[in-house]
């Protein structure tokens, strides 16, 4: 008798319906899909999407996905890395610690030997940022000041 869905372990026991439809793509885990060329998907119930191309390299398509969904109607991705190098993380991130980040933080950095280094750039480089978002922060090497974006303008932070 085949094992029930809750008893499946994935490899070699009973076919788990993973789908790797992009050229050279791989989907493994449980109910995962990999539609773009060379996409690798692991985990459980990742989100599905329509790639720009299934047979050639497109920088805006997904390259690596970790699915963390709980079911067919609750698909989710813990991490997506795109072919252009951009990445998306769905959840909190802790750096420098072995436990989960504080639930109230999107990013928690922990260190007793170093600090957080903001992006450093000249005024000219800062002004070349395309559509900077309010809340963006930099260290301006021209002025020697920290700056932040607020109400559509750069302001020095004191």
HELIX and SHEET records of a PDB file:
HELIX    1   1 UNK A    5  UNK A    7  5                                   3    
HELIX    2   2 UNK A  123  UNK A  127  1                                   5    
SHEET    1   A 2 UNK A  19  UNK A  20  0                                        
SHEET    2   A 2 UNK A  33  UNK A  34  1                                        
SHEET    1   B 5 UNK A  26  UNK A  27  0                                        
SHEET    2   B 5 UNK A  40  UNK A  44  1                                        
SHEET    3   B 5 UNK A  62  UNK A  68  1                                        
SHEET    4   B 5 UNK A  77  UNK A  82 -1                                        
SHEET    5   B 5 UNK A  87  UNK A  89 -1                                        
SHEET    1   C 2 UNK A  93  UNK A  95  0                                        
SHEET    2   C 2 UNK A 107  UNK A 109  1                                        
SHEET    1   D 4 UNK A 120  UNK A 121  0                                        
SHEET    2   D 4 UNK A 137  UNK A 140  1                                        
SHEET    3   D 4 UNK A 145  UNK A 150 -1                                        
SHEET    4   D 4 UNK A 153  UNK A 157 -1                                        
END                                                                             
